[in-house]
Amino acid sequence: MSTRSTERTLTFRRQFSLSAVDGSLPAGHYLVVTEEEPLEGLSFAAWQRVRTLLFLPADALPGQAREVVPIDPNELDAALAADGLESQD
């Protein structure tokens, strides 16, 4: 089964928190990837979201890996609304 991915960059002006991450996340730019699979058996093309990933910023130390966390997209939308920002496409 094929999947498709959509990337977008979100900017938070203030620190925020999500249940998938311990503690608060700093203000800044975050890459979000949404993965979708096609719905079979329909007379039109339709896709279903299967997961949403948040790429956390790497520490400034050399050799640090970037962490990727699966998140609830509704919780992310609520955090964006609380921050008062729109996504940058």
PLY file of the C-alpha trace (Angstrom):
ply
format ascii 1.0
element vertex 89
property float x
property float y
property float z
element edge 88
property int vertex1
property int vertex2
end_header
0.00 0.00 0.00
1.38 3.40 -0.91
1.54 6.31 1.51
2.01 10.01 1.06
3.65 12.50 3.36
2.96 16.19 3.79
5.49 18.46 5.47
4.82 21.82 7.06
6.76 24.15 9.32
5.04 25.58 12.37
6.29 28.50 14.42
5.53 28.92 18.09
6.16 32.32 19.70
6.03 30.91 23.22
6.99 27.65 24.87
4.33 24.96 24.68
3.72 21.41 25.80
2.30 18.22 24.30
1.47 15.01 26.15
3.87 13.01 23.94
6.86 15.04 25.19
8.13 15.37 28.75
8.28 18.99 29.85
7.84 22.15 27.82
9.14 22.73 24.32
10.86 26.03 23.55
9.48 28.63 21.17
10.74 28.22 17.62
10.21 26.49 14.29
9.08 22.86 14.16
8.76 20.48 11.22
5.56 18.42 11.22
5.08 15.46 8.87
1.65 13.93 8.28
1.51 10.46 6.76
-1.61 9.25 4.96
-2.75 6.05 3.25
-5.31 5.81 0.44
-8.78 4.54 1.26
-9.57 1.60 -0.99
-12.88 0.73 -2.64
-14.21 4.26 -3.18
-15.26 5.79 -6.47
-13.06 8.83 -5.71
-9.60 9.39 -4.28
-9.52 9.73 -0.52
-6.74 9.54 2.06
-6.74 8.69 5.76
-4.20 10.13 8.19
-2.22 7.34 9.84
0.22 9.38 11.92
1.59 12.82 12.60
5.24 13.33 13.53
6.86 16.31 15.25
10.60 16.83 14.68
12.12 18.25 17.85
15.08 20.61 17.56
18.46 19.00 18.16
20.58 20.16 21.06
23.41 22.48 20.11
25.99 19.86 21.07
27.88 18.22 18.19
26.70 14.74 17.28
23.25 15.07 18.84
20.52 13.23 16.98
17.24 14.89 16.17
14.28 13.35 17.98
11.02 12.58 16.16
7.86 12.15 18.22
4.45 10.83 17.11
1.82 13.31 18.28
-1.93 13.80 18.37
-2.75 16.31 15.58
-5.73 17.67 17.55
-3.47 18.43 20.50
-1.02 20.17 18.16
-3.86 22.29 16.72
-4.91 23.26 20.26
-1.32 24.27 21.11
-1.16 26.40 17.95
-4.47 28.05 18.78
-3.26 28.80 22.30
-0.12 30.35 20.84
-2.20 32.42 18.44
-0.24 31.52 15.32
-0.91 30.11 11.90
1.29 27.61 10.11
3.79 28.75 7.48
3.38 26.77 4.26
0 1
1 2
2 3
3 4
4 5
5 6
6 7
7 8
8 9
9 10
10 11
11 12
12 13
13 14
14 15
15 16
16 17
17 18
18 19
19 20
20 21
21 22
22 23
23 24
24 25
25 26
26 27
27 28
28 29
29 30
30 31
31 32
32 33
33 34
34 35
35 36
36 37
37 38
38 39
39 40
40 41
41 42
42 43
43 44
44 45
45 46
46 47
47 48
48 49
49 50
50 51
51 52
52 53
53 54
54 55
55 56
56 57
57 58
58 59
59 60
60 61
61 62
62 63
63 64
64 65
65 66
66 67
67 68
68 69
69 70
70 71
71 72
72 73
73 74
74 75
75 76
76 77
77 78
78 79
79 80
80 81
81 82
82 83
83 84
84 85
85 86
86 87
87 88
